[in-house]
Amino acid sequence: MSTPFQYGTIATKENFVDRVEDRAQLKNFLSSHINVMLISPRRWGKSSLVKATMEELQNEDPTVRACYIDAFSIASEAEFYRTFASQVIACTSTKMERRIQDAKKFLTGVVPQIVIKDDVTNFMAFDVKFMPQERDKMDILQLPEVIAKEKGVHIIVCIDEFQQLANLPEYKVMEGKMRSVWQHQQFVTYCMFGSKRHMMMDIFNNSNSPFYRFGQIFCLQKIPKEEWIPFITKTFEKSGKKISIEFAELICDTIECHSWYLQQLCYFIWNATTAEVTSDTFKHGFLQLINTNSPMFMSDTEHLTTSQIEMLRAVKDGVQQLSASDTKTRYRMGNPNTIAKNKRILQEKDILETNKGTLKFVDPVYRLWFEREY
């Protein structure tokens, strides 16, 4: 029997834990044409939430069209414009329009360049070598508005890992163009989401940024334990296995209700369980969780300096007064300037965060691995 727990892909159907309030709030923003900047750490379920929300919106309103763009692997300005245009066209094309495009590609042996016209039937895909000129770039950014107005639809452009675009050499110029065009669109709404919180906040909450106050910043929270426990127990029960409420609660507490790791830990425990979860099967699953993620954690840590690792050791031990003389002596973190610099770097890398005045690890399983290794 295949495992009922899912991780590593977008959670759908029974694997998607409701997030009823988050979904309702996000849906209200987007259906009201309010742009949304969705921010949370990695693997908290942003993509799953957006996907579920868009499916619900499309079921309720047949004029809604969802356009999905993954910015994580976009390596150049030209690639962004190509991806943006092709995905916008794809999300609004009928089956007949797609067949006509495919026929043109087959007959000509090449993919024609994009033609920006008011008549939507003249939109085509374009050559992968195509590098848009300045006028073309503005037209491409205006493309969803032109198509939406022509077809009488509401396009919602969802851009995952939006902050990755900020790493492109041309981003500052791109940023100004995007804001100048997108802010005037009446038939298109944008949902930009990302996991690099410092970068996302700098893009959307910095008064010097073109995207300042472009829309609603939505900081995603963890799914509470009260929702996870019944999901865990019912999922085990449906598969013919049993887990007590106490073990389900222990799973939640161990990984601090982190969506990805909760599904992953449940996966390992479920595989190790014949009939009912025991202390041994829990320990076996926990060990697999740490070992499976160990290579990633090792890679993240080997790029840190000695003083940064010492700071992590101090935080692991519960130390908060990092500049105290006894702390500096014990952990060899360097002078106050080095401490301040390392704290900033570790926060920018999303390794540490300040939560209610307390410095802590962002990733709960990385913390458990670090405690074991250091």
C-alpha positions in Angstrom: 0.0 0.0 0.0 1.3 3.5 -0.9 1.8 5.9 1.9 -1.1 8.4 2.6 1.3 11.2 3.5 2.6 13.5 0.8 5.5 15.9 0.8 7.8 17.3 -1.9 4.9 18.2 -4.1 1.9 20.5 -3.9 -0.6 19.2 -1.4 -4.0 18.5 -2.9 -7.3 17.1 -1.9 -7.1 15.1 1.3 -3.4 15.9 1.8 -4.2 19.6 2.0 -5.0 20.6 5.6 -7.7 23.1 5.3 -6.2 26.6 6.2 -9.9 27.7 6.1 -9.2 31.3 7.3 -6.1 31.8 5.2 -7.8 30.5 2.1 -10.9 32.7 2.7 -8.7 35.8 3.3 -6.5 35.2 0.3 -9.6 34.5 -1.9 -11.3 37.8 -0.7 -8.2 39.8 -1.6 -7.7 38.3 -5.1 -11.4 38.3 -6.0 -11.5 42.0 -5.0 -8.6 42.8 -7.4 -6.2 43.4 -4.5 -2.6 42.4 -5.3 -1.1 40.0 -2.6 2.4 39.5 -1.5 2.4 36.2 0.4 5.4 35.6 2.6 6.5 32.7 4.8 9.6 30.5 5.4 10.3 27.6 3.0 8.0 24.6 2.9 5.2 26.1 4.9 2.7 25.4 2.1 2.4 28.7 0.2 2.2 27.0 -3.2 -0.5 24.5 -1.9 -2.5 27.4 -0.4 -2.4 29.4 -3.6 -3.3 26.4 -5.8 -6.2 25.5 -3.5 -7.4 29.1 -3.4 -7.3 29.5 -7.2 -9.2 26.3 -7.8 -11.9 27.5 -5.4 -12.0 30.9 -7.1 -12.3 29.3 -10.5 -15.1 27.0 -9.4 -17.0 29.9 -8.1 -16.3 32.3 -10.9 -15.9 30.9 -14.5 -14.3 34.2 -15.7 -11.2 33.7 -13.5 -8.1 32.5 -15.2 -5.0 31.4 -13.1 -1.6 32.0 -14.6 1.3 30.3 -12.7 4.9 31.3 -13.1 7.8 29.8 -11.1 10.6 32.4 -10.8 13.0 30.2 -9.0 14.9 29.0 -12.1 14.5 32.1 -14.2 18.1 33.0 -15.1 17.8 36.1 -17.3 15.6 39.1 -18.1 14.8 37.7 -21.5 13.7 34.4 -20.0 11.4 36.2 -17.6 9.6 38.0 -20.4 9.4 34.8 -22.5 8.0 32.8 -19.5 5.6 35.6 -18.5 4.1 35.9 -22.1 3.9 32.2 -22.8 2.2 31.4 -19.4 -0.3 34.3 -19.8 -1.2 33.1 -23.3 -1.5 29.5 -22.1 -3.8 30.2 -19.3 -6.3 32.1 -21.5 -6.1 30.0 -24.7 -8.9 27.8 -25.8 -8.3 24.3 -27.0 -8.9 25.5 -30.6 -6.4 28.3 -30.3 -3.8 26.0 -28.9 -4.4 23.6 -31.8 -4.0 26.4 -34.3 -0.7 27.4 -32.7 0.6 23.8 -32.8 -0.4 23.5 -36.4 1.5 26.8 -37.3 4.6 25.5 -35.5 4.4 22.2 -37.4 3.9 23.8 -40.8 6.5 26.5 -40.5 9.1 24.4 -38.6 9.8 27.4 -36.4 8.0 29.2 -33.6 6.9 32.7 -34.8 7.8 35.7 -32.7 5.2 37.2 -30.5 2.9 39.8 -32.1 1.5 42.3 -29.6 -1.9 43.5 -31.0 -5.3 44.4 -29.6 -6.8 41.5 -31.5 -6.1 38.6 -29.1 -6.3 36.0 -32.0 -3.0 37.4 -33.2 -1.1 36.5 -30.1 1.4 33.7 -30.7 4.2 31.9 -28.8 7.7 33.1 -29.7 11.1 31.8 -30.5 13.1 30.8 -27.4 16.0 32.9 -28.8 13.7 36.0 -28.9 15.1 39.0 -26.9 12.4 41.6 -26.6 13.2 45.3 -27.3 12.2 48.0 -24.8 8.8 48.6 -26.4 8.2 44.9 -26.6 8.9 44.5 -22.8 6.2 47.1 -21.9 3.8 45.3 -24.3 4.5 41.9 -22.8 3.9 43.3 -19.3 0.6 44.7 -20.6 -0.3 41.4 -22.3 -2.5 40.0 -19.5 -4.6 43.2 -19.4 -5.1 43.2 -23.2 -6.2 39.6 -23.2 -8.4 39.9 -20.1 -10.2 42.9 -21.5 -10.7 41.3 -24.9 -12.0 38.0 -23.5 -13.9 39.4 -20.6 -12.0 37.4 -18.0 -10.2 38.2 -14.7 -6.6 37.0 -14.9 -4.7 36.3 -11.6 -1.0 36.0 -12.2 0.7 33.9 -9.5 4.5 34.2 -9.4 6.2 31.8 -7.0 9.6 32.7 -5.4 9.3 36.2 -6.8 12.3 37.4 -4.8 14.6 35.3 -7.0 14.0 37.9 -9.8 15.9 40.4 -7.5 19.1 38.4 -8.2 19.0 39.2 -11.9 21.5 42.0 -13.0 18.6 43.8 -14.8 16.1 43.6 -11.9 16.2 47.2 -10.8 15.1 48.3 -14.3 12.6 45.4 -14.6 11.1 46.3 -11.2 10.3 49.9 -12.3 8.8 48.6 -15.6 6.6 46.0 -13.9 5.2 48.5 -11.3 4.6 51.2 -13.9 2.5 48.9 -16.1 0.9 46.6 -13.6 -0.4 49.3 -11.2 -2.8 50.6 -13.9 -4.3 47.3 -14.9 -8.0 46.8 -14.2 -8.6 43.2 -15.2 -5.5 41.6 -13.8 -4.5 40.8 -10.2 -1.1 39.7 -9.0 -0.2 37.2 -6.3 3.6 37.2 -5.7 4.8 34.8 -3.1 8.2 33.9 -1.8 10.2 32.2 1.0 13.1 34.7 1.4 11.4 36.9 3.9 14.0 39.6 4.2 14.2 39.9 0.4 10.4 39.9 0.0 10.0 42.5 2.7 12.7 44.7 1.2 10.9 44.5 -2.2 7.4 45.2 -1.0 7.7 47.0 2.4 10.7 49.4 1.6 9.5 52.9 0.9 12.3 53.3 -1.6 11.2 50.3 -3.6 8.9 50.7 -6.7 6.7 47.9 -5.3 6.1 49.7 -2.0 2.4 49.4 -1.1 1.7 47.6 -4.4 -0.9 45.5 -2.5 -1.5 43.5 0.6 1.4 41.9 2.4 0.1 38.5 3.8 2.5 36.8 6.2 1.5 33.1 6.4 1.3 31.5 9.8 1.8 27.8 10.7 -1.2 25.5 10.8 -2.1 25.1 14.5 -1.6 21.8 16.3 -5.4 21.5 16.8 -5.8 21.1 13.0 -2.9 18.7 12.5 -3.7 16.2 15.2 -7.1 15.0 13.7 -5.5 15.0 10.3 -2.7 12.7 11.5 -5.0 10.3 13.4 -7.6 10.1 10.7 -5.0 9.6 7.9 -3.4 6.7 9.8 -6.9 5.2 10.5 -8.0 5.4 6.9 -4.9 3.4 5.9 -5.6 0.6 8.4 -3.0 1.7 11.0 -3.4 3.4 14.3 -1.7 6.3 16.1 -2.6 7.7 19.5 -3.4 11.3 20.1 -0.3 11.5 22.3 2.0 10.4 19.5 0.2 12.7 17.0 0.8 15.6 19.4 4.5 14.6 19.9 4.9 14.7 16.1 3.5 18.3 16.0 5.7 19.4 19.0 8.9 17.8 17.6 8.8 19.7 14.3 6.9 22.7 15.6 3.9 22.1 13.2 6.1 22.7 10.2 4.0 21.5 7.2 6.7 19.9 5.1 8.5 18.1 8.0 5.2 17.0 9.6 4.2 15.2 6.4 7.8 13.8 6.0 8.0 12.6 9.7 4.5 11.0 9.4 5.6 9.3 6.2 8.6 7.7 7.9 6.7 6.7 11.0 3.9 5.2 8.9 6.3 3.1 6.8 7.9 1.8 10.0 4.5 0.9 11.6 2.8 -2.4 11.1 -0.4 -1.9 13.1 0.1 0.8 15.7 2.7 3.5 16.3 5.0 2.7 19.2 8.0 4.4 20.8 10.3 2.4 18.6 8.5 3.2 15.4 8.4 6.9 16.4 12.2 6.9 17.1 12.9 5.1 13.8 10.9 7.7 11.9 12.6 10.6 13.7 16.0 9.2 13.0 15.1 8.9 9.3 13.9 12.4 9.2 17.2 13.8 10.6 19.4 11.6 8.4 17.4 12.2 5.2 17.8 16.0 5.6 21.4 15.8 6.9 23.1 16.4 3.5 21.1 19.6 2.9 21.9 20.8 6.4 25.6 20.0 6.0 25.7 22.0 2.8 24.0 25.0 4.5 26.4 24.8 7.4 29.7 24.4 5.5 29.3 27.8 4.0 29.2 29.5 7.4 32.2 31.0 9.2 33.4 29.7 12.5 32.0 32.7 14.4 28.6 32.2 12.7 28.6 28.5 13.8 29.5 29.6 17.3 26.5 32.0 17.3 24.3 29.1 16.3 25.7 27.1 19.2 24.9 29.9 21.6 21.3 30.2 20.3 20.9 26.4 20.4 21.9 26.6 24.1 19.3 29.2 24.8 21.7 32.2 25.0 20.0 35.5 24.1 22.5 38.1 25.4 25.1 37.5 22.7 27.3 40.5 23.5 27.6 39.6 27.2 31.3 39.1 28.2 30.9 35.6 29.5 29.0 34.6 26.3 31.8 36.1 24.0 34.4 34.2 26.0 32.6 30.9 26.0 31.5 30.9 22.3 34.3 32.9 20.7 31.9 34.9 18.5 34.2 37.9 18.1 33.8 41.6 18.9 30.4 43.4 19.0 30.7 44.5 15.3 31.3 40.8 14.2 28.4 39.7 16.4 26.0 42.3 14.9 27.2 41.4 11.4 26.8 37.7 11.8 23.4 38.1 13.4 22.2 40.1 10.4 23.7 37.6 7.9 22.1 34.6 9.6 18.8 36.3 9.6 19.1 37.3 5.9 19.9 33.6 5.2 16.7 32.7 7.0 18.7 30.5 9.4 17.8 32.6 12.5 14.8 34.8 13.2 13.7 37.1 16.0 10.3 36.0 17.3 8.7 38.0 20.1 12.1 39.3 21.1 13.7 35.8 21.2 16.4 34.7 18.7 15.6 31.2 17.4 16.2 28.8 14.5 13.8 29.3 11.5 14.0 25.6 10.5 13.1 23.3 13.5 14.7 20.1 12.0 17.9 22.0 11.1 17.9 23.0 14.8 17.5 19.3 15.9 20.3 18.2 13.4 22.5 21.0 14.7 22.0 20.0 18.3 23.0 16.4 17.4 26.1 17.5 15.4 27.3 20.4 17.5 
